[in-house]
Amino acid sequence: MSKKSETNTQAKTSAPLRRRPAPRIAELRATSVAVPLEAPLRHAHGGHWGRFVRTVVEVETDDGRIGLGELGGGGESAQDAVRGLRGYLIGHDPRELEALRWKIMNPVASLYNNRLQLHAAIEFACLDLIGQQTGLRACDLLGGALRERVPFASYLFYRDRDPLSGRGGEVTPDQMVAHARELRDEYGFRTIKLKGGLFAPDHDIEVFRALAAAFPRDRLRLDPNSVWSVEEALRVARAIDDLNNDYFEDFTFGLEGMRRLRHFVRTPTATNTVVVNFEQLAACIRSEAVDVILLDTTFWGGLRQAYKAGQVLETFQWGASVHSSGELGIQLATMLHLGAALPNLSFAADAHYHHLQGDVIAGGKLACVDGCFTLPQGPGLGVSLDQGKLAQYAEAYREQGGYTYDRDPQRPGWYAVVPETRFADPAEMRV
């Protein structure tokens, strides 16, 4: 090689790589909305009082693009918390997702303000922006889609009757079976999840066995939101262990409680409450505490974090699925991208989505056909805002305000204690 060629080669290899200037975050907006439900939903720790309160996040870059995010509840406090991140984010390159993680949810610094869910909404929006810039879908940024349709379970709640629509009011086994049949006929669900823990365990057992008898080929799961003692959980588990169960979800509280239960039952156990970060995941795997981890794109602090947790679960041959924390179409899109990319998606995902009467995304609610949602095909998250609906539901929030998720309007003065002994009385359900 000549000296000239050698010099040119050295110059090429030593020259720093220059990236093209990237759009930077220029503005951050947060809008809390109240979207009506078909009927109020009751659960073991309180209820959804006829609406979901969510906060829509818009991250705008200096080239005019807007990425979308979403987080739950909070109302004014959520809006203020998101807006309070402007000083961290203005001028940030949305492609630098790892830097974003450390800026927003440094594990020590964020002990003082617990910014995981705020980070999740911002990360959703940044992935949306990257997708718009590159033409890639969010799942492609994780490694690509293994499936274009993601199966979901029906989500059965004991519901109060809505005074305007007349919908709801289900409490007896026959009523819950009828409601499950309506959802199956409309959406095609082949997995049924019952939200238990509101009434005494024997009522849940009766309803659950009625569902199993009515739908003998469907998969089943029961979730009492961790309110039973280990001993009560074990009694319920033995009473339904012969059914076509996917898993026993959060039958009791804590890693130790779930570990004890797991050693006494044949059916797999699952959680979305006590394994929601990587430290807990490591402890779960070391102690063999829970079989199936339900990954929530908000609880885990973002789509990337939930996907990385899924990779850990794949390594150790642990079960995985996608969890619902109560979503509008923006977060549902993140759940679909996660479900599409996870190789070890062994179970139908959860969603509250079919209880909603509307949405903030353009084109209206995403369609569920044959028990599956189809992965959005546009770049990024693949959904966009309907500004008219956003304004409508923002006004509804300003008029109605928030609600106390962890209180039951039908039981004044009550609050949940774990393990629970002060269960609601089915005979006192509002009709």
Secondary structure as UniProt FT lines:
FT   HELIX           3..14
FT   STRAND          25..37
FT   STRAND          41..43
FT   TURN            44..45
FT   STRAND          46..48
FT   STRAND          51..61
FT   TURN            62..63
FT   STRAND          66..72
FT   HELIX           76..83
FT   TURN            84..85
FT   HELIX           86..89
FT   TURN            90..91
FT   TURN            94..95
FT   HELIX           97..105
FT   TURN            107..108
FT   HELIX           109..112
FT   HELIX           116..134
FT   HELIX           138..142
FT   STRAND          149..152
FT   STRAND          154..156
FT   STRAND          158..159
FT   TURN            163..165
FT   HELIX           173..187
FT   STRAND          191..195
FT   HELIX           201..214
FT   TURN            216..217
FT   STRAND          219..223
FT   TURN            225..226
FT   HELIX           230..240
FT   TURN            241..242
FT   STRAND          245..249
FT   HELIX           255..262
FT   TURN            263..264
FT   STRAND          269..271
FT   HELIX           278..287
FT   STRAND          292..295
FT   TURN            297..301
FT   HELIX           303..315
FT   TURN            316..317
FT   STRAND          319..322
FT   HELIX           329..341
FT   TURN            343..344
FT   HELIX           353..355
FT   TURN            362..363
FT   STRAND          368..369
FT   TURN            370..371
FT   STRAND          372..374
FT   HELIX           387..400
FT   TURN            405..406
FT   TURN            409..410
FT   TURN            412..413
FT   HELIX           426..428
//
